[in-house]
Amino acid sequence: MLQTKAEEEMEVWWRSRKWEQIRVFFLILLLHGVAILIFTRGFLLTRTELPFYSHCSDLSQSPCFSSSSSSSSPNSSHCWTKPVVDRVVIIVLDALRFDFVAPSTFFEVSKPWMDKLRVIQKLASERGSSARIFKAIADPPTTSLQRLKGLTTGGLPTFIDVGNSFGAPAIVEDNFIHQLVQNGKRVVMMGDDTWTQLFPNHFKKSYPYPSFNVKDLHTVDNGCIEHLLPTLYQDDWDVLIAHFLGVDHAGHIFGVDSGPMIEKLEQYNLVLEKVIEVLESQSGPGGLHENTFLLVMGDHGQTLHGDHGGGSPEEVETSIFAMNFKKSPFSIPPEFDTSSGGHNLDGKKMHISSIQQLDFAVTLSSLLGVPFPFGSIGRVNADLYALGSGTLNSEGTNLEKCQNQSELEQWKQNYVNVLCINSWQVKRYIDVYSASSLIGFSHEDLLQIADVYAQAEKSWSNTTKKLFLDQNECSDSLLPALKMQVDLYVNFLTSVAELARSKWTEFNLKMMGTGFGIMLVSLLIHLLSIKWVAKQYGASFTCGDSGISLGLIVACFVVVIRASSFLSNSYILEEGKVANFLLATTGIFKLRYAILRKKMLLEAVVFLLLITFCRFTIEIGLSKQAVTSQFLNAYPSWMMSMVSQFPAWMYIAEVVPMLVVILLSYLLYKTISNSCFVGIWKYVIMGTILSYMLIAVHWASESGTWSLALVSYGIGRNCIPRMIYGIGLGQLSLLAFSQLFNKDKGLDRSKSLVVKTVGMLSALSSVVILLSGKQGPLVALASIIGGCCIMRLGNMENEAKDSMSDPLPVIQWNLLAACMFFCTGHWCAFDGLRYGAAFIGFDEFILIRQAIFLTIDTFGFSHILPIFALPFLVARQNMLSQKQFILMRLSQVYLTYGLITATTVTVTMLCVTIHRRHLMVWGLFAPKFVFDIVGLILTDVFICLASLFYFGRVEKEVLQNPSTEK
């Protein structure tokens, strides 16, 4: 009775301090939010966008000639360059891989998706003088928003813009589209509505279509086809932009090696044939398209699984096909030609050139005769400029004639003058940027750039004088002089681009240091809070006379090893394997105790087998990252060949997830048969069972294997998911009502906590499983098995003691959650997001709703469910030890779990600070940082919500029923 009275007094004390503990969780959330905000402002600062625009009159400030071809006098009234094309047709095929365009003969192995755009290959081969394929290299990250912004501004992307990919803000800095409109060019756009978001008031006509429903392969493309061909016959435009999305969406949903992808490419081939036919039919003298320039291009590439956003070769390599419909009488000088030779499928010779997407805006501006965007740092590409100006002929001509020689010199003079304007514009921008920006480039970098430009400008003056002297003579000495001048300008422009790529982002080390310091303070608060709770509750991490338990040593070792692994780019790439290995290490540690104590051996073996299964699924998930996957390298077509040779695997893949869903439903049914689950709790779980059944029906209705006559495709596709969402919201509403008004009379602390936990997990799990796809039930079952093993093994070493002396189960819980993130096919990169999950049940795009769905899919099994399931650890221990203070133990567990997560994020901050100048900072370290800080905030938010839910009324009800304690 004395013990019971003491415990009762402790519970009364805990009631008075409960809100103080909850406030600690909110304080930690606030500290983490402030630390992340300050650190991010220092690390992910965007490039300063200058509010300056180029104007035709600006050329008077340069040492270059005007665009007048009849006069070589400087500062003519014309704009920067002489227009060499009248109209431009730009057809953007989103996510156009380079091997979609180039012949398969240019690659070691031929793939099914190659050689589908035959019309492009045919023209590039037969009309090498007026048509050519370019390999275009994009700058990562390769999201559509950043690529369109880079293509039109001529600037490098800024990493922070990735977050705006679902809601593109209007471009405020100078850009190619703005220059077209300001100089009287009429622009017509059709297709991807991202263009109208980036340029809201720039188009004479626009036909935008919603772009973010990745399940829709045809709406945008059909809209483009509907308006494209009729518009080609009209004369009320100068630049036409048609942005197709089918290939991008087919890749996201089905992958590159799929029937829908091949069908899309074949459809594009037919569309391009019709477009070229229309253009050619009116390209004669006096025709509407006599001087029209055609560009068929991609904004970025995609991986074999249809992902993009990173910096792998598959993602940054895309293509541009350029075609001029006027005859080309000259050959581009070989010193300017960057093409590589090869043969097409028919054995005919063809050339493929290369271009940086950075150079696109300035090159096209020079062809159309509009000022270059103020912030462009690109270089006018010689191959594309020559093709557009009608001087590209791979067959060559006789240059011994003085007439041809002087005409070639004239073209070279024009190109050198264009590069002069190009270099002056870039130098002007660098000077203004460094003077306007808070940090800008270093003094040494500016001196180096100024020195290179001074050499080019000095040579230009000498070359200019020679041009005046020799412009009416046929001189062999002029070509070498022009070649040297081109080399100097190219050297300057290349130096600026390389400098910008290496040091463009402005790192504010003071803000980064402040954010990092606040994170360290939050870790200290975590430790002090854990110590305070342990002191009040009488717990410690000591083990008898040994001072420190072996479990604590192993737990600290595992946390330190995992956190330290984030300092290496190789270990970040293999993060899932590292987490799995450390989890296996803790499993072997528990197996040792199971063998020594001769108990729970089955649980230890099952846990290790589960870890092995997770290792296999993580490897399959990594196969989407083809560069790092040993599995894919060893078995490149293992799964495809297995499916083709054994069709039964297709049925197994369809049936197994449904069987597992039914199994989960049965487990919940057995749960509600327990006398503890009555009233609201019983109805909540019954709702989850219904949702599970609806999930099975939903998958069956979308399957090609099953035929459900009673469920139409529309109902199964959208209505059923919406019903599941509605049931989930209803369950959460019931739980909130129960928290406020319902009393769990007659239940002791442990049982009441178990009931609450099961109710919350069942309410959340149906939506998480639905959005995760058919892998969801398997991952859920694996999580249940892993959690049960951790619970049973967790207290094996110290089950007879009064204190929770082993934090290792919490570490295992955290590692298991990390493994679930990678088992579901995710990884810490933007191309690891499953965008299709955002549109389950809905076709239209609404930013907030789709963002919530994408967040649940990404973090459901790794953050949401594990955090709300943590009470199982303390409930199991409390039942075994028959001691009280369960809510204090739960508080300690949540603090420990939050400390583990915060520690890893703190080391990630240290990692990106150290590697801020690393080659892979934007391709690897920055995405890892973004995913980790989002995960930390979600962890803190869910811990706060869980504390409000679990620390609610249970102790009040128990104190009103003290008889249940005895």
Secondary structure as the mmCIF struct_conf table of DSSP 4:
data_model
#
loop_
_struct_conf.conf_type_id
_struct_conf.id
_struct_conf.beg_label_comp_id
_struct_conf.beg_label_asym_id
_struct_conf.beg_label_seq_id
_struct_conf.end_label_comp_id
_struct_conf.end_label_asym_id
_struct_conf.end_label_seq_id
HELX_RH_AL_P HELX_RH_AL_P1 LEU A 2 PHE A 43
BEND BEND1 LEU A 44 LEU A 44
HELX_LH_PP_P HELX_LH_PP_P1 LEU A 45 THR A 48
HELX_RH_3T_P HELX_RH_3T_P1 CYS A 56 GLN A 61
BEND BEND2 SER A 62 CYS A 64
STRN STRN1 PHE A 65 PHE A 65
BEND BEND3 SER A 67 SER A 67
BEND BEND4 SER A 69 SER A 70
STRN STRN2 PRO A 74 PRO A 74
BEND BEND5 ASN A 75 ASN A 75
BEND BEND6 SER A 77 HIS A 78
BEND BEND7 TRP A 80 THR A 81
BEND BEND8 ASP A 86 ASP A 86
STRN STRN3 ARG A 87 LEU A 93
TURN_TY1_P TURN_TY1_P1 ASP A 94 ALA A 95
HELX_RH_AL_P HELX_RH_AL_P2 PHE A 98 VAL A 101
BEND BEND9 ALA A 102 ALA A 102
HELX_RH_3T_P HELX_RH_3T_P2 SER A 104 PHE A 106
BEND BEND10 PHE A 107 VAL A 109
TURN_TY1_P TURN_TY1_P2 PRO A 112 ASP A 115
HELX_RH_AL_P HELX_RH_AL_P3 ARG A 118 GLU A 126
TURN_TY1_P TURN_TY1_P3 ARG A 127 SER A 130
STRN STRN4 ALA A 131 ILE A 137
HELX_LH_PP_P HELX_LH_PP_P2 ALA A 138 ASP A 139
BEND BEND11 PRO A 140 PRO A 141
HELX_RH_AL_P HELX_RH_AL_P4 SER A 144 THR A 153
HELX_RH_3T_P HELX_RH_3T_P3 PHE A 159 ASN A 164
TURN_TY1_P TURN_TY1_P4 SER A 165 PHE A 166
BEND BEND12 GLY A 167 GLY A 167
HELX_LH_PP_P HELX_LH_PP_P3 ALA A 168 ILE A 171
BEND BEND13 GLU A 173 GLU A 173
HELX_RH_AL_P HELX_RH_AL_P5 PHE A 176 GLN A 182
TURN_TY1_P TURN_TY1_P5 ASN A 183 GLY A 184
STRN STRN5 VAL A 187 ASP A 192
TURN_TY1_P TURN_TY1_P6 ASP A 193 ASP A 193
HELX_RH_AL_P HELX_RH_AL_P6 THR A 194 LEU A 198
BEND BEND14 PHE A 199 PHE A 199
TURN_TY1_P TURN_TY1_P7 PRO A 200 ASN A 201
BEND BEND15 LYS A 204 LYS A 204
STRN STRN6 LYS A 205 TYR A 209
TURN_TY1_P TURN_TY1_P8 VAL A 214 LYS A 215
BEND BEND16 LEU A 217 HIS A 218
HELX_RH_AL_P HELX_RH_AL_P7 THR A 219 LEU A 232
TURN_TY1_P TURN_TY1_P9 TYR A 233 TYR A 233
BEND BEND17 ASP A 236 ASP A 236
BEND BEND18 ASP A 238 ASP A 238
STRN STRN7 VAL A 239 PHE A 244
HELX_RH_AL_P HELX_RH_AL_P8 GLY A 246 PHE A 254
BEND BEND19 VAL A 256 SER A 258
HELX_RH_AL_P HELX_RH_AL_P9 GLY A 259 SER A 281
TURN_TY1_P TURN_TY1_P10 GLN A 282 GLN A 282
BEND BEND20 GLY A 284 GLY A 284
TURN_TY1_P TURN_TY1_P11 PRO A 285 GLY A 286
TURN_TY1_P TURN_TY1_P12 LEU A 288 ASN A 291
STRN STRN8 THR A 292 MET A 297
BEND BEND21 ASP A 299 ASP A 299
TURN_TY1_P TURN_TY1_P13 LEU A 304 HIS A 305
BEND BEND22 GLY A 306 GLY A 306
BEND BEND23 GLY A 309 GLY A 310
BEND BEND24 SER A 312 SER A 312
HELX_RH_AL_P HELX_RH_AL_P10 PRO A 313 VAL A 316
STRN STRN9 GLU A 317 ASN A 324
BEND BEND25 PHE A 325 LYS A 326
BEND BEND26 PHE A 330 PHE A 330
TURN_TY1_P TURN_TY1_P14 PRO A 334 PHE A 336
STRN STRN10 SER A 340 HIS A 343
TURN_TY1_P TURN_TY1_P15 LEU A 345 ASP A 346
BEND BEND27 GLY A 347 GLY A 347
STRN STRN11 LYS A 349 GLN A 356
HELX_RH_3T_P HELX_RH_3T_P4 GLN A 357 ASP A 359
HELX_RH_AL_P HELX_RH_AL_P11 PHE A 360 LEU A 368
TURN_TY1_P TURN_TY1_P16 GLY A 369 GLY A 369
HELX_LH_PP_P HELX_LH_PP_P4 PRO A 371 PRO A 373
TURN_TY1_P TURN_TY1_P17 PHE A 374 GLY A 375
HELX_RH_AL_P HELX_RH_AL_P12 ALA A 382 GLY A 388
TURN_TY1_P TURN_TY1_P18 SER A 389 GLY A 390
TURN_TY1_P TURN_TY1_P19 SER A 394 GLU A 395
TURN_TY1_P TURN_TY1_P20 LEU A 399 GLU A 400
BEND BEND28 LYS A 401 LYS A 401
HELX_RH_AL_P HELX_RH_AL_P13 CYS A 402 SER A 436
BEND BEND29 SER A 437 ILE A 439
BEND BEND30 PHE A 441 PHE A 441
HELX_RH_AL_P HELX_RH_AL_P14 HIS A 443 ASP A 470
TURN_TY1_P TURN_TY1_P21 GLN A 471 ASN A 472
BEND BEND31 GLU A 473 GLU A 473
BEND BEND32 ASP A 476 SER A 477
HELX_RH_AL_P HELX_RH_AL_P15 LEU A 478 LYS A 503
BEND BEND33 THR A 505 THR A 505
HELX_RH_AL_P HELX_RH_AL_P16 LEU A 509 TYR A 537
TURN_TY1_P TURN_TY1_P22 GLY A 538 GLY A 538
BEND BEND34 PHE A 541 PHE A 541
HELX_RH_3T_P HELX_RH_3T_P5 GLY A 544 SER A 546
BEND BEND35 GLY A 547 ILE A 548
HELX_RH_AL_P HELX_RH_AL_P17 LEU A 550 SER A 565
TURN_TY1_P TURN_TY1_P23 PHE A 566 LEU A 567
BEND BEND36 SER A 568 SER A 568
HELX_RH_AL_P HELX_RH_AL_P18 ASN A 569 LEU A 573
TURN_TY1_P TURN_TY1_P24 GLU A 574 GLU A 574
HELX_RH_AL_P HELX_RH_AL_P19 GLU A 575 ARG A 597
TURN_TY1_P TURN_TY1_P25 LYS A 598 LYS A 598
BEND BEND37 MET A 600 MET A 600
HELX_RH_AL_P HELX_RH_AL_P20 LEU A 601 LEU A 622
TURN_TY1_P TURN_TY1_P26 SER A 623 LYS A 624
BEND BEND38 GLN A 625 GLN A 625
TURN_TY1_P TURN_TY1_P27 ALA A 626 THR A 628
HELX_RH_AL_P HELX_RH_AL_P21 GLN A 630 ALA A 634
BEND BEND39 TYR A 635 TYR A 635
TURN_TY1_P TURN_TY1_P28 PRO A 636 SER A 637
HELX_RH_AL_P HELX_RH_AL_P22 TRP A 638 GLN A 645
TURN_TY1_P TURN_TY1_P29 PRO A 647 PRO A 647
HELX_RH_AL_P HELX_RH_AL_P23 ALA A 648 ILE A 672
TURN_TY1_P TURN_TY1_P30 SER A 673 SER A 673
BEND BEND40 ASN A 674 ASN A 674
TURN_TY1_P TURN_TY1_P31 SER A 675 CYS A 676
TURN_TY1_P TURN_TY1_P32 GLY A 679 GLY A 679
HELX_RH_AL_P HELX_RH_AL_P24 ILE A 680 GLU A 702
BEND BEND41 GLY A 704 THR A 705
TURN_TY1_P TURN_TY1_P33 ALA A 709 LEU A 710
BEND BEND42 VAL A 711 VAL A 711
HELX_RH_AL_P HELX_RH_AL_P25 TYR A 713 GLY A 714
HELX_RH_PI_P HELX_RH_PI_P1 ILE A 715 CYS A 719
HELX_RH_AL_P HELX_RH_AL_P26 ILE A 720 PHE A 741
TURN_TY1_P TURN_TY1_P34 LYS A 745 GLY A 746
HELX_RH_AL_P HELX_RH_AL_P27 ARG A 749 SER A 772
HELX_RH_3T_P HELX_RH_3T_P6 GLY A 773 GLN A 775
HELX_RH_AL_P HELX_RH_AL_P28 GLY A 776 GLY A 794
TURN_TY1_P TURN_TY1_P35 ASN A 795 ALA A 800
BEND BEND43 LYS A 801 SER A 803
HELX_RH_AL_P HELX_RH_AL_P29 LEU A 808 CYS A 823
TURN_TY1_P TURN_TY1_P36 THR A 824 GLY A 825
BEND BEND44 CYS A 828 ALA A 829
HELX_RH_3T_P HELX_RH_3T_P7 PHE A 830 GLY A 832
BEND BEND45 LEU A 833 LEU A 833
HELX_RH_3T_P HELX_RH_3T_P8 TYR A 835 PHE A 839
TURN_TY1_P TURN_TY1_P37 ILE A 840 GLY A 841
BEND BEND46 GLU A 844 GLU A 844
HELX_RH_AL_P HELX_RH_AL_P30 LEU A 847 PHE A 859
HELX_RH_PI_P HELX_RH_PI_P2 GLY A 860 ILE A 864
HELX_RH_AL_P HELX_RH_AL_P31 LEU A 865 ALA A 869
TURN_TY1_P TURN_TY1_P38 LEU A 870 LEU A 870
HELX_RH_AL_P HELX_RH_AL_P32 PRO A 871 SER A 881
TURN_TY1_P TURN_TY1_P39 GLN A 882 GLN A 882
HELX_RH_AL_P HELX_RH_AL_P33 ILE A 886 ILE A 914
TURN_TY1_P TURN_TY1_P40 HIS A 915 ARG A 917
BEND BEND47 HIS A 918 HIS A 918
TURN_TY1_P TURN_TY1_P41 LEU A 919 MET A 920
HELX_RH_PI_P HELX_RH_PI_P3 VAL A 921 PHE A 925
HELX_RH_AL_P HELX_RH_AL_P34 ALA A 926 TYR A 950
TURN_TY1_P TURN_TY1_P42 PHE A 951 PHE A 951
BEND BEND48 GLY A 952 ARG A 953
HELX_RH_AL_P HELX_RH_AL_P35 VAL A 954 LEU A 959
TURN_TY1_P TURN_TY1_P43 GLN A 960 GLN A 960
HELX_RH_3T_P HELX_RH_3T_P9 PRO A 962 GLU A 965
#
